[in-house]
């Protein structure tokens, strides 16, 4: 009688590769895609990429002040023209009312511009904080913003999770 057969490394390696491939092939959820979109919108705003931003809005977009997509474009163009060095920090995000093909997203952001980012960290001044509520719809494979409402919020109005994130960015806040 000989020794028991040892498992051959090739089948074990193949099994490992298959399991890894299955794990890495898991598709992103709509929630993941929406939060990535929110981060991407922040990066586009920092680059002042107006066309890139506008590609994320539906043709029938409207905001809380009655602006359509063209009105939003004009508002953003004016904002960008008066600022340099825009920095967007996404604080908290809450996905609400997720239904097939539509969702509500509430997000809080901290905005700074110009040399203010470094200065604010140095002298412990809070950036401008906003709460944004959007209605998104899925067109094909892409989520687009159909409606938006935003308001300025001070530190004591921020959601607790936003304040925690903001204190990590500005520790002496």
NORRASUL-V431639 format. One record per residue. N is the residue number from 1. RES is the residue in three letters. SS is DSSP state (~ for helix, > for strand, _ for the rest). PHI is phi in whole degrees, -180 to 180 (NA if undefined). PSI is psi in degrees with one decimal (* if undefined). Layout:
BEGIN
n=N res=RES ss=SS phi=PHI psi=PSI
n=N res=RES ss=SS phi=PHI psi=PSI
END
This chain:
BEGIN
n=1 res=UNK ss=_ phi=NA psi=132.8
n=2 res=UNK ss=_ phi=-95 psi=-178.8
n=3 res=UNK ss=_ phi=-69 psi=151.9
n=4 res=UNK ss=_ phi=-65 psi=146.3
n=5 res=UNK ss=_ phi=-67 psi=131.5
n=6 res=UNK ss=_ phi=-84 psi=145.3
n=7 res=UNK ss=_ phi=-62 psi=139.0
n=8 res=UNK ss=_ phi=-79 psi=139.9
n=9 res=UNK ss=~ phi=-67 psi=-27.8
n=10 res=UNK ss=~ phi=-64 psi=-49.3
n=11 res=UNK ss=~ phi=-63 psi=-36.6
n=12 res=UNK ss=~ phi=-66 psi=-41.5
n=13 res=UNK ss=~ phi=-64 psi=-41.7
n=14 res=UNK ss=~ phi=-63 psi=-42.4
n=15 res=UNK ss=~ phi=-62 psi=-43.5
n=16 res=UNK ss=~ phi=-61 psi=-44.8
n=17 res=UNK ss=~ phi=-63 psi=-41.2
n=18 res=UNK ss=~ phi=-64 psi=-44.6
n=19 res=UNK ss=~ phi=-64 psi=-39.9
n=20 res=UNK ss=~ phi=-66 psi=-40.0
n=21 res=UNK ss=~ phi=-66 psi=-40.3
n=22 res=UNK ss=~ phi=-62 psi=-44.5
n=23 res=UNK ss=~ phi=-64 psi=-38.0
n=24 res=UNK ss=~ phi=-82 psi=-13.6
n=25 res=UNK ss=_ phi=-89 psi=-1.0
n=26 res=UNK ss=_ phi=-62 psi=127.7
n=27 res=UNK ss=_ phi=-77 psi=155.4
n=28 res=UNK ss=_ phi=-72 psi=146.9
n=29 res=UNK ss=_ phi=-80 psi=164.7
n=30 res=UNK ss=~ phi=-59 psi=-37.5
n=31 res=UNK ss=~ phi=-60 psi=-44.7
n=32 res=UNK ss=~ phi=-60 psi=-44.5
n=33 res=UNK ss=~ phi=-65 psi=-41.2
n=34 res=UNK ss=~ phi=-66 psi=-43.5
n=35 res=UNK ss=~ phi=-68 psi=-35.1
n=36 res=UNK ss=~ phi=-64 psi=-39.5
n=37 res=UNK ss=~ phi=-62 psi=-42.3
n=38 res=UNK ss=~ phi=-61 psi=-43.8
n=39 res=UNK ss=~ phi=-64 psi=-41.5
n=40 res=UNK ss=~ phi=-64 psi=-39.8
n=41 res=UNK ss=~ phi=-60 psi=-39.6
n=42 res=UNK ss=~ phi=-62 psi=-44.0
n=43 res=UNK ss=~ phi=-64 psi=-40.2
n=44 res=UNK ss=~ phi=-64 psi=-39.6
n=45 res=UNK ss=~ phi=-65 psi=-40.8
n=46 res=UNK ss=~ phi=-62 psi=-32.7
n=47 res=UNK ss=_ phi=-86 psi=-3.8
n=48 res=UNK ss=_ phi=57 psi=37.6
n=49 res=UNK ss=_ phi=-86 psi=83.7
n=50 res=UNK ss=~ phi=-61 psi=-44.4
n=51 res=UNK ss=~ phi=-65 psi=-40.7
n=52 res=UNK ss=~ phi=-62 psi=-41.0
n=53 res=UNK ss=~ phi=-64 psi=-48.7
n=54 res=UNK ss=~ phi=-64 psi=-23.8
n=55 res=UNK ss=_ phi=-66 psi=-11.3
n=56 res=UNK ss=_ phi=-99 psi=9.6
n=57 res=UNK ss=> phi=-117 psi=145.4
n=58 res=UNK ss=> phi=-72 psi=160.5
n=59 res=UNK ss=> phi=-63 psi=-31.3
n=60 res=UNK ss=> phi=-99 psi=26.8
n=61 res=UNK ss=> phi=-57 psi=144.9
n=62 res=UNK ss=> phi=-149 psi=148.3
n=63 res=UNK ss=> phi=-112 psi=-178.2
n=64 res=UNK ss=_ phi=-68 psi=-13.6
n=65 res=UNK ss=_ phi=-107 psi=13.0
n=66 res=UNK ss=_ phi=84 psi=7.0
n=67 res=UNK ss=_ phi=-72 psi=139.6
n=68 res=UNK ss=_ phi=-94 psi=-169.7
n=69 res=UNK ss=~ phi=-62 psi=-40.5
n=70 res=UNK ss=~ phi=-65 psi=-39.3
n=71 res=UNK ss=~ phi=-65 psi=-38.8
n=72 res=UNK ss=~ phi=-66 psi=-41.7
n=73 res=UNK ss=~ phi=-58 psi=-45.7
n=74 res=UNK ss=~ phi=-64 psi=-42.4
n=75 res=UNK ss=~ phi=-61 psi=-46.7
n=76 res=UNK ss=~ phi=-67 psi=-40.1
n=77 res=UNK ss=~ phi=-60 psi=-42.7
n=78 res=UNK ss=~ phi=-65 psi=-43.3
n=79 res=UNK ss=~ phi=-61 psi=-47.0
n=80 res=UNK ss=~ phi=-65 psi=-37.1
n=81 res=UNK ss=~ phi=-67 psi=-24.5
n=82 res=UNK ss=_ phi=-97 psi=4.8
n=83 res=UNK ss=_ phi=-136 psi=149.5
n=84 res=UNK ss=_ phi=-123 psi=156.0
n=85 res=UNK ss=_ phi=58 psi=48.2
n=86 res=UNK ss=_ phi=-68 psi=133.7
n=87 res=UNK ss=> phi=-126 psi=128.3
n=88 res=UNK ss=> phi=-117 psi=122.7
n=89 res=UNK ss=> phi=-110 psi=116.0
n=90 res=UNK ss=> phi=-77 psi=125.7
n=91 res=UNK ss=> phi=-95 psi=-105.2
n=92 res=UNK ss=> phi=-97 psi=157.7
n=93 res=UNK ss=> phi=-138 psi=136.5
n=94 res=UNK ss=> phi=-132 psi=119.6
n=95 res=UNK ss=> phi=-93 psi=125.7
n=96 res=UNK ss=> phi=-128 psi=155.7
n=97 res=UNK ss=> phi=53 psi=45.0
n=98 res=UNK ss=> phi=-72 psi=115.9
n=99 res=UNK ss=> phi=-130 psi=160.9
n=100 res=UNK ss=_ phi=-55 psi=119.2
n=101 res=UNK ss=_ phi=84 psi=-2.9
n=102 res=UNK ss=> phi=-154 psi=153.7
n=103 res=UNK ss=> phi=-159 psi=156.0
n=104 res=UNK ss=> phi=-110 psi=137.5
n=105 res=UNK ss=> phi=-127 psi=126.9
n=106 res=UNK ss=> phi=-111 psi=129.0
n=107 res=UNK ss=> phi=-138 psi=143.2
n=108 res=UNK ss=> phi=-114 psi=136.3
n=109 res=UNK ss=> phi=-132 psi=154.2
n=110 res=UNK ss=> phi=-114 psi=126.3
n=111 res=UNK ss=> phi=-115 psi=138.2
n=112 res=UNK ss=> phi=-136 psi=159.6
n=113 res=UNK ss=_ phi=-149 psi=162.8
n=114 res=UNK ss=_ phi=65 psi=-150.4
n=115 res=UNK ss=_ phi=-76 psi=2.8
n=116 res=UNK ss=~ phi=-62 psi=-32.0
n=117 res=UNK ss=~ phi=-59 psi=-52.8
n=118 res=UNK ss=~ phi=-66 psi=-42.6
n=119 res=UNK ss=~ phi=-62 psi=-43.0
n=120 res=UNK ss=~ phi=-64 psi=-38.1
n=121 res=UNK ss=~ phi=-64 psi=-40.9
n=122 res=UNK ss=~ phi=-68 psi=-46.5
n=123 res=UNK ss=~ phi=-102 psi=10.8
n=124 res=UNK ss=_ phi=65 psi=40.4
n=125 res=UNK ss=_ phi=-99 psi=135.0
n=126 res=UNK ss=_ phi=-71 psi=145.2
n=127 res=UNK ss=_ phi=-72 psi=177.4
n=128 res=UNK ss=> phi=-78 psi=127.1
n=129 res=UNK ss=> phi=-109 psi=137.1
n=130 res=UNK ss=> phi=-132 psi=145.6
n=131 res=UNK ss=> phi=-109 psi=125.6
n=132 res=UNK ss=> phi=-121 psi=129.8
n=133 res=UNK ss=> phi=-116 psi=125.4
n=134 res=UNK ss=> phi=-126 psi=152.0
n=135 res=UNK ss=> phi=-109 psi=123.8
n=136 res=UNK ss=> phi=-114 psi=149.0
n=137 res=UNK ss=> phi=-130 psi=151.4
n=138 res=UNK ss=> phi=-97 psi=119.8
n=139 res=UNK ss=> phi=-115 psi=108.8
n=140 res=UNK ss=_ phi=69 psi=-122.0
n=141 res=UNK ss=_ phi=-102 psi=1.8
n=142 res=UNK ss=> phi=-112 psi=137.9
n=143 res=UNK ss=> phi=-87 psi=132.1
n=144 res=UNK ss=> phi=-127 psi=152.7
n=145 res=UNK ss=> phi=-87 psi=122.4
n=146 res=UNK ss=> phi=-100 psi=-31.7
n=147 res=UNK ss=> phi=-145 psi=154.7
n=148 res=UNK ss=> phi=-152 psi=147.7
n=149 res=UNK ss=> phi=-142 psi=136.9
n=150 res=UNK ss=> phi=-143 psi=155.4
n=151 res=UNK ss=> phi=-150 psi=150.5
n=152 res=UNK ss=> phi=-75 psi=139.0
n=153 res=UNK ss=> phi=-130 psi=143.2
n=154 res=UNK ss=_ phi=-91 psi=176.0
n=155 res=UNK ss=~ phi=-56 psi=-40.6
n=156 res=UNK ss=~ phi=-77 psi=-4.9
n=157 res=UNK ss=~ phi=-99 psi=-10.8
n=158 res=UNK ss=_ phi=-65 psi=148.8
n=159 res=UNK ss=_ phi=-64 psi=148.7
n=160 res=UNK ss=~ phi=-54 psi=-40.0
n=161 res=UNK ss=~ phi=-69 psi=-30.5
n=162 res=UNK ss=~ phi=-68 psi=-42.9
n=163 res=UNK ss=~ phi=-63 psi=-38.8
n=164 res=UNK ss=~ phi=-61 psi=-46.2
n=165 res=UNK ss=~ phi=-65 psi=-43.7
n=166 res=UNK ss=~ phi=-62 psi=-37.7
n=167 res=UNK ss=~ phi=-69 psi=-25.7
n=168 res=UNK ss=~ phi=-72 psi=-35.7
n=169 res=UNK ss=~ phi=-74 psi=-42.9
n=170 res=UNK ss=_ phi=-121 psi=79.6
n=171 res=UNK ss=_ phi=-57 psi=-28.3
n=172 res=UNK ss=_ phi=-94 psi=14.0
n=173 res=UNK ss=_ phi=-62 psi=*
END
